[in-house]
Amino acid sequence: SPAAEPYRPQIHFSPKAHWINDPNGMVFHNGTYHLFYQYYPDATVWGPMHWGHATSKDMVHWQEQPVALYPDSSGYIFSGSAVVDVNNTSGFGKNGQAPLVAIFTHHNAKLEKSDPTHVEQQSIAYSLDEGKTWTKYAGNPVVPNPGISDFRDPKVRWFESQKKWIMTLATKDRVTFYSSPNLKNWTRESDFGGNAGAHGGVWECPDLFPLKHNGKDVWVLIVNINPGGPNGGSATQYFLGNFDGKTFRPNSTQTKWMDYGTDNYAGVTFANTGNRTVLMGWMNNWLYANKVPTVAWRGAMTVPRDLSLTPVGSELYLTSTPIRELDKLEKQAKSLTNLKVNVETDLTTKLNVGAGPYQLKLTVPNPADFSLVLANQQGNELVIGYDKAANAYFIDRTKSGKTDFDTSFAGRHTAPRLSTAPTMQLTLLIDRASVELFADGGLSVMTDVFFPDAPLNHLKIKSATGLLITECGYKQLSSARDS
Ligand code: FRU
């Protein structure tokens, strides 16, 4: 109930109990989406990692399943990916049934002091029963450690034109690409990133995939980094370029960020989704993840996002938008047209705003400074807005309720407005303890969590200079946890 679990996400995956971090092994198989995740089933803080498991028909309503992978004598089960081995290259399939193959990092904590460069290596396991039970390969590890202390988070995809698997692996301050005919024998191809992008922390959870632009493939390399994000701690950078099966060549080595909020980390894409590329991240930040004030569980995922490429002038950017399946949650809609904001307008009764979850869509031609204030009677405020002089969006959670569990939590986060369109379009997804802002078709994205003392069930909009909002649409969403 809301009283018992005031921060329980309603439109996001969270476990019934205990700790989660990164999404792992996301794959679509036989009509079902699988989400595995870093899971510690014995506590609400990080510990010896397992792969938890949840399934869904639509990436919105999730059913938690029994734990899929347990730690063993080779170590904890760290992050990784899963593929459907359609051609049975691995030979794990039986009777014409394609195996699901998981590729993950074994992290042997026992060696952390004595032999740190042999703690992490890559292993595989397969399932012939829809991800319920898994058999670890007897020949593990399939990629032994060459002497690199951070050597993890394999993301594997099929490279059709050369009929081989490509593994993208985080190797400390860069990514290393490997190839394989059968998921068992891997050859090192190249590395990328020693001299490119942000290096404020270690590189983790990479992903490599093509997206179409003007009918041609552009390769996207996602690299999660912790710390060193644009607003502190964990964040996701990306590079656009070309990949020929061996080498990644970026168009530019400049840092680009997928999400400027503090709470979208370790995001990677689902495998086997055809022409669609869907990413989901862990809605948290290593700065304070172990301290956020939830009780029965700790951690949740972002909403899944469709990825595409959008040009601004001669620059190309990766854009994220909430998946259309979320529309099914719509309960009640109310919209206002040509709303004139003169200093301050209370939207609570105008739109019949409740405590969330809800979606808010705004169309603002020629935007001036403005802020949306989500508030309650306890005096908590979460402020989301646009600063015209800085040409930046912001989310300020300084006074959003419980913030003192970590000194890094309270703060105002900013994202540059990349779009040059005169009309601004905003989509906000508000859950009980999170906000996801998708501005200008997903060119500027921010994801932040917050922990109010009571539900933020008031909404007002402020603009000192006055503002015209041509469309202001509110949609109350039903809980995805009902089914
Ligand atoms: C990223 C990460 C990964 C690692 C996992 C351990 O959040 O640090 O690099 O595999 O979490 O739980």
Residues whose N, C-alpha, C, O or C-beta is under 5 A from the ligand:
A	BS01	FRU	D22 Q38 M49 F78 S79 R152 D153 E204 C205 A266
